Every structure is written in C-alpha cells, then in structure tokens.
Amino acid sequence: MSDAAQPTAAEVRAAAEAVKTALDRHLAAVERRSGEDDPAVFEAFNQLAAAAEVYDELLYDRYDEVTPFEMPGTEDALPPYTGPEEPNALSVLIRRDYAVAEPQRLLAHAERIEAAEGDDGSPASGTVHGALGLLFGEFEPDEIASRHKEFGLEEGDSTLWVTAADEPADPGEWLEAPFEQVDPQQVVCRFDVSAVFDDEIDDEDGDDLEDELDSDLDEDEDLEPLDADRR
C-alpha cells in the first residue's frame, strides 16, 4: 500500500475507541440477556466483530501489525442492525433443505393423499415432483419438518431470518420475488441449523480421542509382552 493511501494515526485511534465501545455494549447486552438466543446479544456480537475487523485492517495498513483476536463466524456474520428500534411489522424468512432419501416412501404417501381426496384425474402421485406438490399441499411445512423421515425425506441445512420493517408490505407486493429484497441490516435475529456444526464438534472429539489413545499407547510401551504359553 502506498503512503498516500495509508490511514492516519488518528483513524487507527478512532477505530480502537470504537472497539472499546463495542466491547462495553457487548458486555452490557450479555449481562442483560433474556435467553440463549437473545437478539440484543447477537446484534452486539456483530457490532463488536465489525469494529474489531475495521481496527485490525487499519492497524495493519498503518503499522504492519495485527491483533490477537479472532471472532468466530465473522465472515458470514450479518452487518449491524440499522432497522427501526420499534418495528411495526416483521417478515419471517425460512429455508429448509431436504434430500429425497426414499422416493418410494414419498410416492406411497402421495398416493394415499390422492386416494383420500378422490381425485379421478391423471395421478400426480406418479412422479416425485408431483408427489412433493401433493405433500406440501396437504401438510404445513412445520409438520413436514417434524415428520420428514416418515415422508422419505432427509433433513439438510435450514435457516430462519426475522426482519423488521416500519410498515407491512402491500398485498401481493413481493409474491413474485419473495426473497430478493432482503436487507441484511434489517435482520433482527437469525437461527441456523447445519450438519457442519456437528461435524466440527465430532472432529474436535475425534482429535481428543486420538490424543487419549496415543497417550495410552505411550504408557503401555513399558509393558512386557505376554508369553506365548500364557493365555
């Protein structure tokens, strides 16, 4: 980076002060937390992560130094909330992914739905996409989520975003493109479920187990081998 593009010492100092302020806000939010998924704590965490990232970049650009801090998940974190303090409306955006693990089970359920409805036309239950249409037309998404194995589905990742707004949308306004106008800075809270998190825990447990096994093997190295005649 050229000298002309480098941040000033005052800018670095201001960024450091912003980190201090964000730390105080995060601690205050944690002390007042109302539950495990308190949105105020989530927001304060994102603000702290953003402030720390700015300070780290300016510190490096100005002094070629880095901080020892690492905020987990900051690359995928949402930006700080800038929506209304007292929202008059909200939108709940949900995505759930499934794999069709047992197509025959899915088709069998679709056939039963079609038979119960007494549909004499061409059966939609004969194809997977037709069966999915019948399934989601018959059951609420939450019920399908709780019974997915029964329907031959396998859960994938899921996410839920709650976004705030000043006023409700006009009827029919967003139906053609329901997810294209989401402002990340309007997200009040977000909840993610993924096998990735389980894999990370399993990897850590696996590493700990491997370390324990290695330790046990080292301790057993001094043991004498059993005689062939001793069984």
C-alpha positions in Angstrom: 0.0 0.0 0.0 1.3 3.5 -0.9 2.0 6.1 1.8 -0.8 8.3 0.4 -3.4 5.5 0.9 -2.4 4.7 4.4 -4.8 5.5 7.2 -3.8 8.2 9.7 -2.8 7.6 13.2 -6.0 9.4 14.3 -8.1 7.0 12.2 -6.4 4.0 13.8 -7.0 5.5 17.3 -10.7 6.2 16.4 -11.1 2.6 15.3 -9.6 1.4 18.6 -12.0 3.5 20.6 -14.9 2.0 18.5 -13.7 -1.5 19.6 -13.7 -0.4 23.2 -17.2 1.0 22.9 -18.4 -2.2 21.1 -16.9 -4.3 23.9 -18.8 -2.3 26.6 -22.0 -2.7 24.6 -21.5 -6.4 24.1 -20.8 -7.0 27.8 -23.9 -5.0 28.8 -26.0 -7.0 26.4 -24.7 -10.2 27.8 -25.4 -9.1 31.3 -29.0 -8.2 30.4 -29.6 -11.3 28.2 -33.1 -12.7 28.3 -32.3 -16.1 27.0 -29.8 -18.2 25.0 -30.8 -16.6 21.7 -31.2 -13.0 22.8 -31.2 -10.8 19.6 -29.6 -8.0 21.5 -26.6 -10.2 22.3 -26.5 -11.3 18.7 -26.6 -7.7 17.5 -23.9 -6.6 19.9 -21.7 -9.5 18.8 -21.9 -8.5 15.2 -21.1 -4.9 16.1 -18.1 -6.0 18.0 -16.9 -8.2 15.2 -17.3 -5.4 12.6 -15.5 -2.9 14.8 -12.6 -5.4 15.5 -12.3 -6.1 11.8 -12.0 -2.5 10.9 -9.4 -1.8 13.6 -7.4 -4.9 12.6 -7.3 -3.7 8.9 -6.3 -0.1 9.8 -3.7 -1.3 12.3 -2.1 -3.5 9.7 -2.2 -0.8 7.0 -0.7 1.8 9.2 1.7 -0.1 11.4 2.0 -3.5 9.7 0.7 -5.1 13.0 -2.2 -7.4 13.7 -4.4 -8.1 16.7 -4.5 -11.5 18.6 -8.3 -11.5 18.4 -10.4 -13.8 16.2 -14.2 -13.5 16.1 -15.7 -16.9 15.0 -18.1 -16.7 12.1 -17.4 -13.0 11.2 -17.1 -13.8 7.5 -20.7 -14.9 7.4 -22.0 -12.6 10.1 -24.7 -10.2 9.3 -23.9 -6.4 9.3 -25.0 -4.3 12.3 -28.8 -3.9 12.6 -29.9 -0.5 11.3 -33.7 -1.1 11.2 -36.4 0.6 13.3 -36.0 0.5 17.1 -39.7 -0.3 17.4 -40.7 -2.3 14.3 -44.3 -2.0 13.3 -44.1 -5.1 11.0 -41.8 -8.1 10.5 -41.1 -10.8 8.0 -40.0 -14.4 8.8 -37.9 -15.9 6.1 -37.4 -19.7 6.4 -35.4 -22.0 4.2 -35.2 -25.8 4.8 -33.4 -28.2 2.5 -34.2 -31.8 2.2 -32.9 -34.8 0.2 -35.4 -37.2 -1.3 -33.9 -40.2 0.5 -36.7 -42.8 -0.1 -38.7 -41.9 -3.3 -40.9 -44.9 -2.9 -42.0 -43.9 0.6 -42.7 -40.4 -0.7 -44.8 -41.8 -3.6 -46.7 -44.1 -1.4 -47.8 -41.2 0.9 -48.7 -39.1 -2.2 -50.9 -42.0 -3.4 -52.7 -42.1 -0.1 -53.3 -38.3 -0.2 -54.7 -38.6 -3.7 -56.9 -41.5 -2.8 -58.3 -39.7 0.2 -59.1 -36.7 -2.0 -60.9 -38.9 -4.5 -59.1 -37.4 -7.5 -60.2 -39.3 -10.6 -57.9 -37.3 -13.0 -54.4 -38.2 -14.0 -52.5 -39.1 -10.8 -49.9 -36.5 -9.8 -48.5 -39.0 -7.3 -46.8 -41.0 -10.1 -43.8 -38.6 -10.2 -41.5 -37.3 -7.5 -42.2 -33.6 -8.2 -45.9 -34.3 -8.3 -45.7 -36.2 -5.0 -43.9 -33.3 -3.4 -46.6 -30.9 -4.6 -49.3 -33.1 -3.0 -47.3 -33.5 0.2 -46.7 -29.8 0.7 -50.3 -29.0 -0.3 -51.6 -31.4 2.3 -49.3 -30.6 5.3 -47.9 -27.5 6.8 -44.2 -27.1 6.4 -43.6 -27.4 10.2 -45.4 -30.7 10.2 -43.3 -32.0 7.3 -40.2 -30.9 9.2 -41.2 -32.9 12.2 -42.3 -36.0 10.1 -39.7 -35.8 7.3 -38.4 -39.3 7.8 -41.9 -40.7 7.6 -42.3 -39.0 4.2 -39.0 -40.4 2.8 -37.1 -37.1 3.2 -33.7 -36.4 4.8 -33.0 -33.0 6.5 -30.3 -30.7 5.2 -29.4 -27.2 6.3 -32.0 -24.8 7.5 -32.1 -21.1 8.4 -34.6 -18.7 9.8 -34.3 -14.9 9.5 -36.6 -12.4 11.2 -36.5 -9.0 9.5 -38.0 -5.8 10.8 -39.9 -3.1 8.8 -41.7 0.2 9.5 -44.9 -0.9 7.8 -46.3 -4.1 6.4 -45.9 -4.8 2.7 -48.8 -4.1 0.4 -50.9 -7.2 -0.5 -49.2 -9.1 -3.4 -46.2 -6.7 -3.4 -43.4 -9.3 -3.0 -45.1 -12.6 -4.1 -43.2 -12.8 -7.4 -39.8 -12.5 -5.8 -40.2 -13.2 -2.1 -36.5 -13.4 -1.1 -34.9 -10.9 -3.4 -35.4 -7.7 -1.4 -34.0 -8.8 2.0 -31.9 -6.0 3.6 -29.3 -7.8 5.8 -29.2 -4.7 8.1 -32.9 -5.2 8.8 -32.4 -8.7 10.2 -33.3 -8.7 13.9 -32.1 -12.2 14.5 -31.1 -15.4 12.7 -31.0 -19.0 13.5 -29.1 -21.6 11.5 -29.1 -25.4 11.7 -26.4 -27.4 9.8 -24.6 -30.7 10.0 -21.4 -28.6 9.6 -21.7 -27.6 13.2 -22.0 -31.3 14.3 -19.0 -32.2 12.1 -16.9 -29.6 13.8 -17.8 -31.0 17.2 -17.1 -34.5 16.0 -13.8 -33.5 14.6 -12.8 -32.0 18.0 -14.0 -35.0 19.9 -12.1 -37.3 17.4 -8.9 -35.3 17.9 -9.3 -35.6 21.7 -9.9 -39.3 21.5 -6.9 -39.8 19.2 -4.7 -37.9 21.7 -6.0 -40.1 24.5 -5.3 -43.3 22.5 -1.8 -42.1 21.7 -1.2 -41.3 25.4 -2.4 -44.8 26.4 -0.1 -46.4 23.9 2.8 -44.5 25.2 2.1 -45.6 28.7 1.8 -49.3 27.6 5.2 -49.3 25.8 6.9 -50.3 29.0 4.7 -53.4 29.5 6.3 -56.8 28.8 4.7 -58.9 26.1 2.7 -61.9 27.2 4.4 -65.3 26.9 3.0 -67.4 24.1 2.1 -70.1 26.7 0.2 -67.7 28.9 -3.4 -67.4 27.6 
